[in-house]
């Protein structure tokens, strides 16, 4: 029904479901298993007219959620479950919004572009510090924030500068949203690439319960991806 509702505004005159925002829990929580740790952003990205948004923390959650509520298009606002208990920030009390469909560059770099969303962004910031300290590699970190329609211009500009891209997400590898980004980068940045686009993701299996740490794209897997990218010949 989400697909039908999102496409209603495209029909002449009959319907208007704009302004509808659906909040939904999303992602791994540390003990959710295959019932409560899903990352279905790619599924909803296939719905024309539906905006898909995932914040990385409380400050972004407030600004992006208010932007969704005031947008005339239907939005699905995914809330990383692990933030419910573990995130603490001084969120501004004032009314503010953050722009939808605009990625945020959280760390500048010239060697490798790291792209993620939601709580994965914190992993990327940590591994960027590791890469700088241990490999002398400067990683640029991008928080996509809006999955659909996403900010292709920021991604392309960064990859054309660094020549290397790694997309990281919790969802399974096959048909994950990272595949869309990898295809876009290959199509628009091919002549600038120094290494193949990599995806560091969850596995193509049901989400495990006790083996969750082995399923998640943690900093060590991303770090290995960075080494592979810079060593590519």
N, C-alpha and C positions, 0 to 999 in steps of 0.2 A: 504493500500500500504506500510505502514511502516514495517509490518511483512514480506512482500515479499522482500522488499529491504534489510532488515537486514539478511535474510536467503540466499540471492544471493551468498555471499562469500563461503557458505558451499557447493555450487554446483561445480562440477569439470570443471574448465577452462572457462566457458561461460561468467561469469560476474565478475565485481569487483566494488562494490560501497563503498569500505572502504574509510575512511577519511571524510565521510559525517557527519556533526554535525548540528542538528536542534535546534535552540533556541526557547523557548516558554514560555509565561507568565504562572504563576502557583499560586494557593492558594488564600486565602482570602485577600481582600484589604481594608476592612472596610465598603464598600458600593457597593459591586459588585452584590449581590444577586445570584440567581441560574444560571445566564448567565456568570458571570465573576469571580467566586470564586471557581472554580473546582480544585480538587487535583487528577489528573488521573494517578498517578505514578504506581498504581497496574495494571492498564490496559496495560501500556507499558512494565511492567516487565514480561508480559506473552509472549513477542516477543523474540524468541531465537536469540541470536547474537546482540541484541540491548543493549547498555549501557545506564543506566538512572541515571542522576546526578542532585542533588539539593543542592546548596550552602546555607549557613546560613547568609552570609554577603559579602560585596564588596571584601575583601581580598581573601576569599575562592573562590568567583565568578571568579576573574581573573585567579587564579592558576588552578582551575578545568576546566575552559573554554579553556584555552590554552592546557591543557592536552587532552581534548576532540578533539580539532582541530588537534592535532598531533598524535592522536590514529588512527590506521588503521581500526578500527571497527566503524560502524555507532553508533552515540551517540545522545541522546536527552537531552538537557540541559535545565532543568526547572528553571525559574527565579522567585522567590517569588515577586509578584507584589508590595507588601507593601514596599519592599526595594527600589523601584524606587524613592520614595519620602521621606522615613524616615531614610534611612541608610546613615551614613557618617563616613568614616574611612580614615586614612592615608595609602592609598594603595601604596605599593612599586612601584617605577617607572621602576625598572629593569625587565628584562624578567625572569619569573619563572613559574614553574608548581607545582601542588600538585598531589600526586599519586591517581589515580582512584582505586576504590575497596578497599580503606583503610579508616576505620573509625578513628575518632579522639576522644580520651578521654579528655574531657575538664575540668573535675573535678574528683578527686579521692575520693573514699568512700568505706566503708566496709559493709554497711547495706542494701542498695537498689540500683539497677541499673536502671537508667532512660535512655530510648533510643528514639531518635527523629531525625528529619532532617528538613532542611529549617528553617523558622522563628520559628517553634515550639521549637527549641533548646534554644532560649532566654527565653522562658517560663520555660523550665526545669532548667536553671541556676538560675532563680529567685526563683523557688520553692525549689531548693536544699538549698539555703540560708535560706529560711523560715523553712525548716525541721530541719536544724542544730540549728537554734536559738530557735525554739519553741518545738521541739521534741527530741533534741539531737540525731538526726538521720543523719548519714553521707551518702549522696547519691553520687553515681558515675554517671556522665553524659556523654553519648556517642552521638556524632554527626555521624550518619551513612554516610552521604555525598554521597556515591554511593548506589543507591537502588538496582541496578542489574548490574553486580554481586556484591553482598554485602559482607562485611567483617565479615563472620560468626565467625572466630577465636577470634576476639576482643570481640564480644558479648558473646560468650561462656565463655571465660576466666573471664570476669567481673561477669557474673551470677554465675559461680562456686565459686567465692570469696564472693559475697554478699548473695546468696541464694534467692534473690527476684528480680523480673523484672517487670517493667512497660513500655509499649510501647505507645508512644503518637503521634498521627497524626491528621491532619485536615480532611482527607477523612472519609467517612462513616465507621462505625464499620464493617459491614458484608462484607467480602472479601477484606477488606483493607489490605495493605501490612503488617500491624501489625499482621494479622493472620498467615502469613508465618513465621514471627519472633517468635511468640508464639509457633507455632508447632515445629520449629527448637529447641528452648530452651527446650521444654518439651522432645523432643526426645534425645537430647544430654546432658542435664543438670538435668535430672529428680531426680537423687539421691542426688543432691546438693540443691534442692529447699526446702525452708522453708515456702513457700506460693504459691498459684496458680499464674501463670503469668497473669497480668492484661493488659487491653487495655483501654486507655482513648482517645477517638476519637470524631469526628463529629458524628451526628446522621444519621440514615437511613431514611432521608427525603430530599426533595429538599432544597438546601441551601437558608435560609431565608434572606430577605433584612433587615427589621427593627429589626428582632430578632437575628441578627448575633451574638451578645455577648452571647446569650444562646446556640448557636450551637457550638461555638468554645471550644476546650479543654483548658480552661484557668488554671491559677495557682491554683485556689481553687479546681477544680475538680481533678487535679493531686495531690494536697495536701491531699485530702480525700483518694485518692488511696494509697498514702504512709502510711497514718495512718492504713488503712485496711490491708496493707501488713505486717506491723510490729506487728499488734495486732492479726494476724491470729493464731489460735490455732489448 
